[in-house]
Amino acid sequence: MSHRIVRKQTLCSDIFLIEVEAAHIADRFEPGQFVILRLHELGERIPLTVADENARQGTVTLIFQAVGKTTMELSRLEAGDELLNCVGPLGNPTEIRGFGRVICVGGGTGIACIYPIVKALARAGNTVISIIGAKTASGLILEEEISSWSTLTRLSTDDGSRGHHGLVTEVLAEVLAKDPPYGGTKRVFVIGPPPMMRAAAEVTRPAMITTIASLNTIMVDGTGMCGCCRVFIDGKMKLACIDGPEFDAHKVDFDDVIRRLDMFRSKEKLAVKHYCRRVTKENPS
């Protein structure tokens, strides 16, 4: 069954939003879950976290950065085009309940992943402080949407073009330092590049604040059969697709996560090179 793209939006130079017809996913999706896409018969399978859903219209919203061959190919599609497969919802949903005061941290395209969690936590009656960061101001996607569900929103950019000049983890440390003695932060949710999530875990570790990280591992089938997404949690092997994608960040072996993500960098660069060469030949102008 193919899935039609009903809307496409460019959020910044290399980050795109598509709204896709997938009623079977929209009806059952919960924050924290993801889908597996395949563009065509010869395409690879890629995981994307669902940023939003519209059960009434039977659509899901996906936000991605065009960094690899498949995401670059996906970014060239327009409204009206179809995806061959959109499988999901996959993975375990985020635990949503009344914690009290919580902090949600999103970096890069992790901002899109944290958005449905922010919304669900706010609806559950929590005081939500959101911290979002990117390399530059243009990468601070969904700022308005996240702010509308947050008690406080803090911004951070690597180049200082907006908000705090520096890292989101520096803002996280600053916010935690101002925690009230009673009713302080009960839980932190963090989604972004693995080094950022590792750093966030180290910020919260001294205060022993439960910190939940969503692991964006290498993934193929998304159902536990291939074993590509294996991670080590407190020394035990888990599969991000069926045991996660969220885990206690204080127990994650981030060095192994980063090492596994780097395994195919050279092949990914080669695939992008060949794809760009083919696109240039097909569109010489």
Helices and strands as residue ranges (DSSP letters): E 3-12, E 15-21, H 23-26, E 34-38, E 46-54, E 59-65, H 69-75, E 82-83, E 85-90, E 101-107, H 110-123, E 127-134, G 137-139, H 143-149, E 152-157, E 164-165, H 168-177, E 185-191, H 194-204, E 210-214, E 230-233, E 236-239, H 240-243, E 246-248, G 249-251, H 254-261, H 265-282
